[in-house]
Amino acid sequence: MRSWGRVLPVLEALCERGQAVGHGWTLEKEFLLLHQQQAGALVGQGLVELAGREDRAELSVLEGRPVRWAARLAPHGHDTLTYGRLRPRAEVTPAETGVGRPVELIPSQMAALRVFVHLAGRLRIPPADGLAEQVRTASCDHGIKRWRLHLTEEQIASVAYGFWLHRMTGSAAEANRFLREYGAAYLPSPAEQEHLPTGVGAAAPTLGPGIEFGCPGGG
């Protein structure tokens, strides 16, 4: 079964175009080839109906030109769209009710963040207060594969630090994406290094303020 995020636009488009004309069919001139292919893929699921030879002949007469392709919502497609627009949502979790900013993380970012909060008792710069609870109660939208949290600015800065640790030990993609989407990145300055406890950051390079986190090939 295709994800709802991909099915919805096709069903919506067929519904809108079908309502705009008297015969209810969406013709090839109104649908890109890609959308035609997507609609065809939904035929097997009973969501879309393709016009047969007789239907195309009738449509050709109405249009005054040859109609080679036409599609419309099948009854199941109509009901799926109607239900999907009002489908039950996941219950609001504590992570979504607190004061803060909504944040969405992809699976690899969430995995890195879990490691960061798991190591809280062993880090010299631990996660911000409440971040571990936000991670524990985060909800996942499986349709778009995103983890949803509600973070304060202090917690967002702490997440950026966790992604910086992840970046320094292998992957910059998670930190780069977080910077692009939320404008948050951890950039330690020489002054910060001087005030860290002995041994902290000894293996980490010193980055000056304003240095961008992006790197060639970073995600």
VOGU-3710 file (C-alpha; in Angstrom, 3 decimals, decimal comma):
1> mrswgrvlpv> 0,000/0,000/0,000  1,389/3,399/-0,970  1,780/5,974/1,776  -1,151/8,321/2,333  1,147/11,257/1,594  1,498/10,045/-2,006  -2,064/8,856/-2,528  -3,751/12,023/-1,239  -2,552/14,461/-3,963  -3,730/12,132/-6,739
11> lealcergqa> -7,153/11,594/-5,193  -7,509/15,299/-4,449  -6,651/16,240/-8,032  -9,073/13,725/-9,526  -11,798/14,927/-7,179  -11,283/18,611/-7,985  -11,101/18,107/-11,739  -14,019/15,702/-11,714  -16,192/18,260/-9,944  -15,168/20,994/-12,372
21> vghgwtleke> -16,638/19,223/-15,416  -20,038/17,771/-16,103  -18,920/14,254/-16,970  -16,722/13,733/-13,899  -13,670/12,440/-15,775  -10,155/13,885/-15,663  -8,588/13,861/-19,134  -4,968/13,448/-20,192  -4,648/17,132/-21,122  -5,398/18,003/-17,476
31> flllhqqqag> -2,970/15,514/-15,923  0,792/15,281/-16,233  2,170/11,944/-17,389  3,575/11,316/-13,909  0,160/11,882/-12,373  -1,410/9,582/-14,940  1,040/6,862/-13,914  0,285/7,462/-10,233  -3,443/7,283/-10,893  -2,966/4,064/-12,847
41> alvgqglvel> -1,129/2,544/-9,896  -4,198/3,155/-7,708  -6,529/1,251/-10,023  -5,448/-2,063/-8,521  -6,373/-0,815/-5,061  -9,881/0,048/-6,214  -9,365/3,778/-5,646  -9,315/4,971/-9,258  -11,248/3,985/-12,366  -9,775/4,357/-15,862
51> agredraels> -12,064/5,047/-18,800  -12,684/2,054/-21,049  -13,069/2,153/-24,835  -16,753/3,086/-24,776  -16,242/5,801/-22,178  -13,354/7,273/-24,165  -15,480/7,244/-27,327  -18,240/9,185/-25,564  -15,738/11,615/-24,111  -14,190/12,123/-27,560
61> vlegrpvrwa> -17,583/13,182/-28,872  -18,090/15,577/-25,962  -14,593/17,040/-26,313  -14,613/17,182/-30,106  -11,216/15,448/-30,188  -9,779/11,982/-29,544  -9,564/11,190/-25,828  -6,901/8,563/-25,207  -6,873/8,565/-21,400  -9,309/9,520/-18,666
71> arlaphghdt> -9,670/8,666/-14,988  -12,002/9,372/-12,095  -12,390/8,426/-8,465  -13,899/5,015/-7,877  -16,426/4,757/-5,020  -13,679/3,377/-2,767  -11,438/6,271/-3,743  -14,141/8,786/-2,937  -14,724/7,263/0,491  -10,992/6,959/1,168
81> ltygrlrpra> -10,513/10,647/0,402  -13,516/11,662/2,502  -12,320/9,608/5,461  -8,692/10,656/5,044  -9,530/14,340/5,301  -10,993/13,758/8,755  -9,079/10,662/9,830  -8,295/10,307/13,530  -5,012/11,888/14,527  -2,558/10,538/17,035
91> evtpaetgvg> -3,351/11,678/20,552  -1,449/14,729/21,660  1,488/13,700/23,805  3,191/15,708/26,535  5,938/16,447/24,007  3,425/18,484/22,001  1,715/20,341/24,814  4,609/22,094/26,510  5,809/25,610/25,933  8,309/25,644/23,123
101> rpvelipsqm> 8,832/25,242/19,428  7,620/22,319/17,281  10,525/20,358/15,859  10,472/17,431/13,427  13,408/15,034/13,144  14,114/12,333/10,588  14,904/8,834/11,928  18,694/9,219/11,775  18,493/12,481/13,733  16,264/10,878/16,348
111> aalrvfvhla> 18,667/7,949/16,670  21,593/10,337/17,248  19,574/12,328/19,772  18,696/9,178/21,718  22,395/8,348/22,042  23,046/11,893/23,301  20,409/11,755/26,050  21,385/8,176/26,957  24,909/9,396/27,729  23,657/12,262/29,917
121> grlrippadg> 25,308/10,987/33,104  28,668/10,537/31,385  28,939/13,845/29,513  30,656/16,968/30,827  28,058/19,065/28,986  24,836/17,118/29,551  21,552/17,538/27,652  19,350/20,481/28,656  16,786/19,957/31,380  13,687/18,249/30,091
131> laeqvrtasc> 15,210/17,118/26,789  15,330/13,458/27,786  11,608/13,568/28,633  10,838/15,207/25,296  12,708/12,433/23,507  10,929/9,762/25,536  7,468/11,136/24,777  8,111/12,141/21,136  5,451/11,023/18,668  6,196/9,556/15,245
141> dhgikrwrlh> 4,243/10,396/12,096  4,831/7,194/10,158  3,307/8,681/7,016  6,115/11,211/6,588  8,642/9,367/8,772  9,214/12,256/11,148  9,544/12,369/14,939  7,767/15,327/16,487  8,975/17,096/19,609  8,212/20,416/21,289
151> lteeqiasva> 11,433/22,063/22,432  12,449/25,221/24,234  15,244/27,318/22,766  17,608/25,898/25,399  16,663/22,363/24,389  17,101/23,185/20,684  20,603/24,461/21,436  21,283/21,254/23,353  20,076/19,152/20,410  22,477/21,107/18,189
161> ygfwlhrmtg> 25,299/20,169/20,564  24,297/16,518/20,405  24,355/16,657/16,613  27,745/18,360/16,774  29,067/15,376/18,746  27,511/13,100/16,137  29,134/15,169/13,387  32,573/15,047/14,984  32,400/11,264/15,260  31,238/10,470/11,751
171> saaeanrflr> 28,150/12,013/10,118  27,509/15,698/9,411  24,141/15,096/7,727  22,065/15,332/10,898  23,686/18,575/12,094  23,535/20,144/8,637  19,844/19,346/8,263  19,068/20,740/11,729  20,888/23,958/10,838  18,987/24,319/7,554
181> eygaaylpsp> 15,576/23,683/9,090  15,890/25,364/12,506  18,897/27,655/12,211  20,612/26,011/15,172  24,198/24,801/15,200  26,823/24,360/17,900  29,992/26,328/17,118  32,482/26,210/20,006  34,763/29,229/20,297  38,286/29,323/21,774
191> aeqehlptgv> 36,878/31,109/24,841  34,426/28,296/25,442  37,214/25,730/25,212  39,215/27,558/27,898  36,340/27,339/30,396  35,639/23,632/29,876  36,807/21,189/32,567  40,189/19,586/31,997  40,150/17,079/29,177  36,864/18,204/27,643
201> gaaaptlgpg> 37,117/18,958/23,952  40,782/18,015/23,805  40,205/15,997/20,641  37,726/18,416/19,107  38,841/21,123/16,663  38,301/24,720/17,656  35,728/26,404/15,410  35,322/30,128/15,337  31,897/31,769/15,600  30,180/32,208/12,273
211> iefgcpggg> 31,767/29,227/10,564  29,016/27,425/8,679  28,262/23,825/9,451  27,717/22,829/5,832  30,298/20,595/4,167  30,643/19,108/0,684  28,226/16,253/0,341  26,556/16,919/3,711  22,853/15,979/4,006
//
